[in-house]
Amino acid sequence: MIYDLAILGGGPAGVAAGVYASRKRLKTIFITKDFLGQSSVSDGIENWIGTIKISGANLSKNLEAHLRAYAGDIVDIKEGVGVKNVEKANGGEFGKDSGFKVVTEAGEFLAKTVLVTTGSHRRKLEGVKGADVFEHKGLTYCATCDGPLFADQDVAVIGGGNAAFESAAQLLAYCKSVTLLNRSEVFRADPVTVEKLRAHPRMKIVANAVPVEVKGEKFVSGLIYKDAKNSTSSDLAVSGIFVEIGSLPTTFFVKDVVKLNEYGNIVVDPRTQRSSTDGIWAAGDCTDGLYHQNNIAAGDAVKALEDIYVYLHAK
């Protein structure tokens, strides 16, 4: 069959779009690996509007439950499925019109329109000696997942954004000490968060710290970093390293059908969320939007759905 819409991704943007697609009676194929957006690893989300505080895991559960409650026979949910490619599909079952073929691990799906809400994934600690060797052996990219394993131990967090400081705050609950290393003097995290953690007696913040080497034998035992200003090296003894250095958009499967910016984000019209290709929209962290947050992702997806509905009914 040919769906009206294919929604790719199961985070806040994808779910918001799925709920609206159901309400608007757009026959939709909803394809996602899971419902775990990036914030699913957060212990406490305090800026999801309408909810004072909620864990990332519970937010993910609520989002999935909301979509399934409205899906009915309108939104077909394909969970545990990865997208391999999106192609233009002219002629054939589409007749004189054009649409899209979504190639997945579970087969191919045809849709008149596509909304990409696949978000982003963690940036790896590249160019640092030993980082690849010690991944999952003391070096990790998820404080919520692995943090409790380092109870009563000295650990380091690499990064300077909100995610890095949130991870540090989680780790302070059970680690002996936490040292946060940031490449520059400027922190991207909210100033109030930075100052709150700076005042913690078991927290140390090091600016202008560039990681050079992860040390250890079978497991991590330390980290060498250099000062970005004078290039002097320091040796930090830690048994755990938590990396929070940003994300990369998950857009590889549309690189041949839409315009991407230099970072791989889908370029969209901020008024409608339309991509450079007629019939494809995008919302959330996978786009070149100026700001990326859960509330913004959900709102942009709703905006896209409104435009998709108009687009489909104008034909």
C-alpha positions, -999 to 999 in steps of 0.1 A, spaced: 0 0 0 10 37 -3 9 56 30 1 93 32 31 98 54 62 80 67 75 93 100 111 82 107 122 84 144 106 79 178 117 108 200 96 137 211 94 151 175 84 118 160 58 110 186 42 145 184 40 141 146 25 106 150 -3 118 174 -12 147 151 -11 124 120 -36 101 138 -59 130 147 -58 143 111 -65 108 98 -34 106 77 -26 69 70 10 68 84 39 43 87 58 51 119 93 37 118 117 38 147 145 18 164 130 27 198 113 55 217 145 65 235 154 101 226 188 115 237 172 128 270 161 93 279 194 90 299 186 120 321 176 114 357 156 145 358 141 167 331 127 200 345 119 219 313 93 196 297 65 220 298 35 209 319 56 185 339 76 199 369 102 171 368 104 137 350 131 112 343 141 107 307 131 70 309 96 79 321 93 106 295 101 81 268 75 57 282 49 84 283 56 94 247 52 59 235 20 54 255 5 86 240 12 75 205 -1 40 209 -33 53 226 -40 73 194 -25 51 167 -56 29 161 -58 18 125 -43 50 113 -7 49 124 12 16 118 41 14 143 72 -4 132 94 -5 163 129 -20 164 135 -11 127 163 10 113 160 30 81 186 23 54 177 47 27 150 71 14 145 73 -24 123 91 -48 97 68 -63 81 82 -96 56 63 -116 48 27 -108 22 25 -81 22 63 -78 10 67 -114 18 101 -127 25 114 -92 57 110 -72 64 97 -38 91 80 -17 104 45 -10 116 41 25 141 12 26 144 -4 60 158 -35 78 122 -49 77 114 -42 40 103 -13 19 75 11 24 59 36 0 47 70 11 35 102 -5 54 123 21 82 118 46 89 135 79 124 129 93 127 131 131 157 108 137 175 132 160 212 128 166 238 104 181 267 109 205 300 122 191 329 99 198 361 109 214 383 108 183 420 116 180 427 107 216 451 78 221 435 48 238 399 61 236 388 34 212 407 7 231 391 15 265 355 21 253 333 -1 276 364 -7 297 361 25 318 353 49 290 316 54 284 291 77 267 263 72 292 265 83 328 230 70 336 237 36 321 272 30 336 276 56 364 266 33 393 295 9 383 319 36 395 305 42 430 331 55 454 356 60 426 373 90 410 359 98 376 362 124 348 336 140 325 347 154 292 326 182 278 312 217 286 276 216 277 244 209 297 247 172 290 282 171 305 272 190 336 240 169 340 262 138 338 286 152 364 256 160 387 244 124 384 279 110 392 283 132 423 255 112 439 277 81 442 313 88 430 342 98 452 351 128 430 342 142 396 366 162 374 351 179 344 374 188 316 364 215 290 385 223 259 380 261 263 372 287 290 337 290 277 310 266 289 280 259 268 260 248 298 235 271 316 255 295 339 233 285 369 242 249 364 279 256 361 280 276 393 259 251 412 284 223 404 314 245 408 304 249 445 302 212 452 330 200 474 337 169 454 336 186 420 366 200 401 362 220 368 392 223 346 390 248 316 413 247 286 419 210 291 424 190 259 424 152 263 455 136 249 456 99 260 434 75 279 457 53 301 452 18 316 459 -19 313 428 -39 311 407 -10 323 410 28 325 434 40 352 440 76 341 438 104 316 465 127 302 454 162 291 472 193 280 466 230 287 452 246 255 471 278 263 506 267 273 506 230 262 517 217 296 505 182 303 488 168 334 480 133 345 446 127 361 441 94 380 406 82 373 389 48 369 360 61 348 357 86 319 323 98 307 323 116 273 297 143 266 311 163 237 280 168 216 261 150 189 259 143 152 227 143 132 214 109 121 207 118 85 229 94 64 198 78 48 186 110 32 219 124 21 211 118 -16 176 133 -16 177 164 6 202 193 11 224 189 42 245 216 58 282 212 66 275 193 98 250 169 82 218 186 94 188 187 71 183 223 59 147 233 65 124 263 60 118 273 97 82 285 88 71 250 76 100 226 83 101 217 46 134 204 33 149 213 -1 130 184 -16 92 186 -23 75 161 -1 101 157 26 100 176 60 122 173 90 120 183 127 141 181 158 179 176 163 184 163 128 176 197 113 197 229 110 174 247 134 191 272 156 180 256 189 176 220 198 154 210 228 126 185 234 99 212 234 112 228 202 115 194 185 79 185 194 66 220 183 85 219 150 70 184 143 35 197 149 43 226 126 55 201 99 23 180 103 1 210 97 20 218 66 20 181 54 -18 180 59 -22 211 37 2 197 11 -16 164 8 -51 180 6 -40 205 -19 -32 178 -45 
